[in-house]
């Protein structure tokens, strides 16, 4: 399957000129030179994307006399709506049975998964302005002007979430199960793991 996800509704925010004009009107002395504002961003547009998800599954099963099997595998690539986030997963499962007699059966189950998850970092329970990416996208000024006075502030722009933070986890998991079933009667079966 193939899907595309996107932000359904953005928060209205001021552009760089509107923001600088508002701040200049509020202060006694103009802070921003409206003719030289520097880089301007709509952080929601800069940080988000249309995210593509691809999901592929394949399975096979069969029976040959006393043996039967089921084999399935899949691949998922799920981009996150926020740039540099997403999930990449590969998995496989094998179930097999062998009937020794009408009453005695062996079971074999194996599954494996490899998952790589890229997330954003810094979220905390209270979601303050500096540790909430979503909140920073709508509250951070749309102007980034690099000079001696602003350099420290630039390090904490929403742009830094894409370039400076890495929250990548890699998971490998394997599960194996062997068992014997003995059918005592039509109601009871003894299962040995």
C-alpha positions in Angstrom: 0.0 0.0 0.0 1.0 3.6 -0.5 -0.3 6.5 1.6 0.4 10.2 2.0 -0.1 12.1 5.3 -0.1 15.8 5.7 -0.9 18.5 8.3 -4.7 19.0 8.1 -4.7 22.5 9.5 -1.9 25.0 10.3 -1.9 27.7 12.9 -2.0 31.2 11.4 1.2 33.1 12.2 2.7 36.4 11.2 5.2 36.6 8.4 8.6 38.3 9.1 7.6 41.8 8.1 4.3 41.7 10.1 6.2 40.3 13.1 9.0 43.0 12.9 6.4 45.8 12.5 4.4 44.6 15.5 7.6 44.4 17.7 8.8 47.8 16.5 5.4 49.4 17.3 5.4 47.9 20.8 8.9 49.1 21.7 10.1 52.7 22.3 13.0 52.3 19.9 12.7 50.2 16.7 14.4 46.8 17.1 14.1 45.6 13.5 15.3 47.3 10.4 12.3 46.5 8.0 14.7 46.8 5.0 17.1 44.3 6.4 15.3 41.6 8.3 17.5 38.6 7.5 16.2 35.1 6.8 12.4 34.7 7.2 10.6 31.5 7.9 7.2 30.1 8.3 8.4 27.4 10.7 5.4 25.1 10.1 6.2 25.0 6.4 9.9 24.7 7.0 9.6 21.8 9.6 6.8 19.7 8.1 6.3 17.7 4.9 3.9 15.5 3.2 4.9 12.1 4.6 4.8 9.0 2.4 4.1 5.6 3.8 4.9 2.4 1.9 3.8 -1.0 3.2 4.6 -4.2 1.5 3.5 -7.7 2.7 4.1 -11.1 1.1 3.0 -14.5 2.4 3.0 -18.2 1.4 1.5 -21.3 2.9 1.2 -24.9 2.1 0.8 -28.5 3.3 2.6 -31.6 2.2 1.3 -34.8 3.8 2.0 -34.4 7.5 3.8 -31.0 7.3 2.3 -27.6 6.9 3.9 -24.1 6.9 3.0 -20.4 6.8 5.7 -17.9 5.9 5.1 -14.1 5.8 7.3 -11.1 5.5 6.9 -7.4 5.2 8.6 -4.0 4.8 7.3 -0.6 6.1 8.8 2.7 5.3 6.8 5.4 7.1 8.1 9.0 6.8 7.1 11.3 9.7 5.2 14.5 9.0 8.1 16.4 10.7 11.2 16.2 8.5 13.9 13.7 9.6 11.4 11.5 11.5 10.0 8.2 10.5 10.0 4.4 10.8 11.8 1.8 8.7 10.8 -1.8 9.5 11.5 -5.3 8.1 9.8 -8.4 9.6 9.4 -12.1 8.9 7.3 -14.9 10.5 7.4 -18.6 10.0 4.9 -21.1 11.5 5.4 -24.8 10.8 3.7 -27.9 12.1 4.4 -31.6 11.7 1.8 -34.3 12.6 3.7 -37.4 13.9 0.4 -39.2 14.5 -3.3 -38.3 14.7 -2.8 -37.4 18.3 0.8 -36.0 18.4 1.8 -32.8 16.7 5.0 -30.6 16.8 4.8 -26.8 16.4 7.6 -24.4 15.4 7.2 -20.6 15.4 9.9 -18.1 14.6 9.6 -14.3 14.1 12.2 -11.6 13.5 12.0 -7.9 13.2 14.4 -5.0 12.5 13.0 -1.6 13.3 14.7 1.8 12.9 12.8 4.7 14.5 13.8 8.4 14.0 12.0 10.7 16.4 12.3 14.3 17.6 14.0 14.9 21.0 13.5 17.2 23.9 9.8 16.7 24.6 9.0 16.8 28.2 5.8 16.3 30.2 5.0 20.0 30.5 5.7 20.9 26.9 7.4 24.3 27.6 8.4 26.5 24.7 12.0 25.3 24.4 11.3 21.6 24.6 8.2 21.3 22.4 8.9 21.3 18.7 5.2 21.9 17.8 5.0 24.9 20.2 8.2 26.3 18.9 6.9 26.2 15.3 4.1 28.6 16.1 5.7 30.8 18.8 9.3 31.3 17.6 9.9 34.6 15.7 9.8 34.1 11.9 13.0 36.1 11.5 16.5 34.7 12.0 19.2 37.4 11.9 22.7 36.2 12.7 25.0 38.7 14.3 26.8 39.0 17.7 23.6 39.8 19.6 21.4 37.1 18.1 23.9 34.2 17.7 22.9 32.5 21.0 19.2 32.8 20.1 19.8 31.2 16.7 21.0 28.0 18.3 17.5 27.4 19.7 15.4 28.1 16.5 13.2 25.3 15.3 15.8 24.8 12.5 18.1 23.3 15.2 15.6 20.4 15.7 16.4 19.2 12.2 20.2 19.7 12.3 21.3 19.3 15.9 19.1 16.6 17.6 19.2 12.9 16.8 16.9 10.5 18.5 17.4 7.3 16.5 16.6 3.9 17.9 17.4 0.5 16.3 15.7 -2.6 17.5 16.3 -6.2 16.6 14.0 -8.8 18.0 13.9 -12.6 17.4 11.3 -14.9 19.0 11.4 -18.7 18.8 8.9 -21.2 20.1 8.9 -25.0 19.9 6.1 -27.1 21.2 4.4 -30.5 21.3 0.6 -31.1 21.3 -0.9 -34.3 22.4 -4.6 -34.7 21.9 -5.9 -36.6 24.9 -9.5 -36.6 23.6 -11.9 -34.3 21.7 -12.0 -31.9 24.6 -8.5 -31.9 26.1 -5.1 -31.4 24.5 -1.8 -31.4 26.5 0.6 -28.7 25.3 4.3 -28.9 26.1 6.4 -25.8 25.3 
